[in-house]
């Protein structure tokens, strides 16, 4: 039996998921398609994006894919425009794309810092800017930004990534005020340690499992599907009063 609720308000709504070829983004794309949303996938991994699109189409859903590096803003906005032509006016945006590459503060260069901001922060603003006219025309919409608990933990080796992810919370709050009068809600999900494809093998490592569960209140490993289910609710009409907030989704590690 499925543990997933049904969100009928998502049916037929065009949604764009950046970084939708793998990990949390892939889980979100598939989840929204299951609820009848028309899913647009943006990712620089064109083969991965096409594979997710094809999986949705094979299941009877509606989907399209566009290849773009989110750090290239003109390419990103062109990809969004192309998906709009195929899916209709965008009503939901999932700003998911990012990369948690480890780095050394003492040897970090200005160019590397700027690149991490471009990969993890800057594109959120311009993707949101690109879909705002559609959402205004539709009488509302939802933007969900993916943050992280890395900065809340003070995680080592992630100074640029953590700074970018911390800024997403402020971006979410401020944007919610700007767009709220137009019926557009803006939320942030901050996942903790999540078992994506890159880390799936760790689920079989007793030391990893013990250390992870030892810092959580919920004694289950967090998966991309867990994050996707939260996004479904936030994007649905059931969450109509939710805006400007960051929801921590980490099994109860960070408690605020």
C-alpha positions in Angstrom: 0.0 0.0 0.0 1.3 3.4 -0.9 2.2 5.8 1.9 1.6 8.8 -0.4 -1.5 11.0 -0.2 -3.4 12.1 -3.3 -3.2 15.8 -4.2 -5.9 16.4 -6.8 -5.1 20.1 -7.0 -1.8 19.3 -8.7 -3.4 17.6 -11.7 -2.8 19.3 -15.0 -0.5 22.0 -13.5 2.8 22.6 -15.4 5.8 22.2 -13.0 9.5 22.7 -13.7 12.1 20.8 -11.7 15.7 22.0 -12.0 18.3 19.3 -11.5 15.6 16.7 -12.2 17.7 14.1 -13.8 18.8 12.4 -10.5 18.6 12.4 -6.8 16.0 14.5 -5.0 15.1 16.3 -8.3 14.3 13.0 -10.0 12.1 11.8 -7.1 10.2 15.1 -7.3 9.7 14.9 -11.0 8.3 11.4 -10.8 6.2 12.3 -7.7 4.5 15.3 -9.4 3.8 13.2 -12.5 2.1 10.6 -10.4 -0.3 13.3 -9.2 -1.1 14.4 -12.8 1.2 17.4 -13.0 2.8 18.2 -16.4 6.5 18.0 -15.6 9.3 19.9 -17.2 12.8 18.7 -16.3 15.9 21.0 -16.6 19.3 19.4 -16.2 22.7 19.6 -17.8 22.7 15.8 -17.9 20.5 15.6 -21.0 20.5 11.8 -21.1 19.4 11.6 -17.5 16.7 14.2 -18.0 15.5 12.4 -21.1 15.4 9.1 -19.1 13.2 10.7 -16.4 10.9 12.2 -19.1 10.6 8.9 -20.8 9.8 7.1 -17.6 6.9 9.5 -17.0 5.6 9.2 -20.5 5.8 5.4 -20.3 3.6 5.6 -17.1 1.0 7.6 -19.0 2.1 11.0 -17.7 3.0 14.3 -19.4 6.6 15.4 -19.4 9.2 17.3 -21.4 13.0 17.8 -20.8 15.4 20.5 -21.7 19.2 20.5 -21.3 20.8 23.4 -19.5 23.5 24.3 -17.1 21.7 26.3 -14.4 24.8 28.4 -14.0 24.3 29.8 -17.5 21.3 32.1 -16.9 20.5 32.8 -20.6 20.5 29.0 -21.3 18.4 28.4 -18.2 15.7 30.9 -19.1 15.7 29.6 -22.7 15.1 26.1 -21.4 12.2 27.3 -19.2 10.7 29.1 -22.2 11.0 25.9 -24.3 9.3 23.8 -21.7 6.5 26.4 -21.3 5.8 26.1 -25.0 5.3 22.3 -24.5 3.5 22.3 -21.2 1.7 25.6 -20.8 2.0 28.4 -18.3 4.2 27.3 -15.4 2.4 27.2 -12.1 5.0 25.4 -9.9 8.8 25.8 -9.8 11.1 23.5 -7.9 14.5 25.2 -7.6 16.4 22.0 -6.8 19.6 22.1 -8.8 22.8 22.4 -6.8 26.1 20.6 -5.9 27.6 19.9 -2.5 31.2 19.6 -3.6 33.7 19.5 -0.8 36.3 22.3 -0.8 39.2 23.7 1.2 38.7 27.2 2.6 42.4 28.0 2.8 43.0 27.4 -0.9 39.6 28.6 -2.2 39.9 31.2 -5.0 37.5 34.0 -5.9 36.6 32.2 -9.1 35.7 29.0 -7.3 33.6 31.0 -4.8 31.7 32.7 -7.6 31.2 29.4 -9.3 29.7 27.8 -6.2 27.3 30.8 -5.8 26.3 30.3 -9.5 25.7 26.6 -9.1 23.9 26.7 -5.7 22.2 30.1 -5.4 22.1 32.6 -8.3 20.0 30.5 -10.6 17.1 30.3 -8.1 16.4 34.0 -8.5 16.4 34.0 -12.3 14.4 30.8 -12.6 11.8 32.4 -10.3 11.9 35.6 -12.3 11.3 33.7 -15.5 8.1 31.9 -14.2 6.6 34.8 -12.3 4.7 36.3 -15.2 3.0 32.9 -15.8 2.1 32.6 -12.2 0.6 36.1 -12.1 -1.5 35.4 -15.2 -2.7 32.2 -13.6 -3.7 34.0 -10.4 -1.0 32.3 -8.3 1.6 29.6 -8.1 4.2 28.0 -5.9 8.0 28.2 -5.8 9.9 25.7 -3.7 13.6 26.2 -3.1 15.9 23.5 -1.9 18.1 24.5 0.9 20.2 22.3 3.2 20.9 21.8 6.9 24.7 21.8 6.2 25.0 25.4 7.4 22.9 24.8 10.4 25.3 22.0 11.4 28.3 24.1 10.7 29.5 21.4 8.4 33.3 21.4 7.7 34.6 21.5 4.1 31.5 23.2 2.7 32.0 26.9 3.4 30.9 28.1 -0.1 28.1 25.6 -0.4 26.9 26.2 3.2 26.9 30.0 2.6 24.8 29.6 -0.6 22.3 27.3 1.1 22.0 29.6 4.1 21.2 32.5 1.8 18.3 30.5 0.2 16.4 30.8 3.4 16.6 34.6 3.3 15.8 34.6 -0.5 12.7 32.6 0.3 11.5 34.9 3.0 12.0 38.1 1.0 10.6 36.7 -2.3 7.5 35.5 -0.5 6.8 39.1 0.5 7.3 40.4 -3.0 5.1 37.8 -4.7 2.5 37.1 -2.0 0.1 39.8 -3.2 0.0 38.0 -6.5 -1.1 34.7 -4.9 2.4 33.2 -5.3 3.7 31.2 -2.3 7.5 30.7 -1.8 8.8 27.9 0.5 12.2 26.3 1.3 12.9 22.7 2.1 16.2 22.0 3.9 17.0 18.3 3.7 19.5 16.7 5.9 21.6 13.6 5.1 19.6 12.0 2.3 20.3 8.7 0.5 20.5 9.7 -3.1 21.9 7.5 -5.9 25.4 8.9 -5.1 25.2 7.6 -1.5 22.9 4.6 -1.8 25.7 2.1 -1.1 26.1 3.7 2.4 22.8 2.2 3.4 24.6 -1.1 3.6 27.4 0.3 5.8 26.5 -0.4 9.5 28.8 2.4 10.7 27.1 5.0 8.4 23.6 3.8 9.4 24.5 3.8 13.1 26.1 7.3 13.0 23.2 8.8 11.0 20.4 7.3 13.0 22.3 8.2 16.2 21.8 11.9 15.5 18.2 11.7 14.3 15.0 11.5 16.4 13.3 9.4 13.6 15.1 6.1 13.3 14.8 5.8 9.6 17.1 7.0 6.8 15.9 9.9 4.8 15.3 9.2 1.1 14.6 11.4 -1.9 11.0 10.2 -1.9 10.6 11.6 1.6 11.6 15.0 0.4 9.4 14.7 -2.7 6.3 13.9 -0.6 6.9 17.1 1.4 7.2 19.1 -1.8 3.9 17.6 -3.1 2.1 18.9 0.0 3.7 22.3 -0.1 2.8 22.8 -3.8 -0.8 21.6 -3.3 -3.8 23.7 -2.3 -3.7 21.9 1.1 -0.7 24.1 2.0 -2.4 27.3 0.8 -1.4 29.3 3.9 2.3 28.2 3.9 4.8 30.8 2.6 8.2 32.3 3.4 9.3 29.5 5.7 12.1 26.9 5.7 11.0 23.4 6.6 13.8 21.1 7.9 13.5 17.6 6.6 16.2 15.5 8.3 14.7 13.0 10.6 14.8 15.3 13.6 18.6 16.0 13.7 18.3 19.8 13.7 15.5 20.9 16.0 14.6 24.6 16.0 
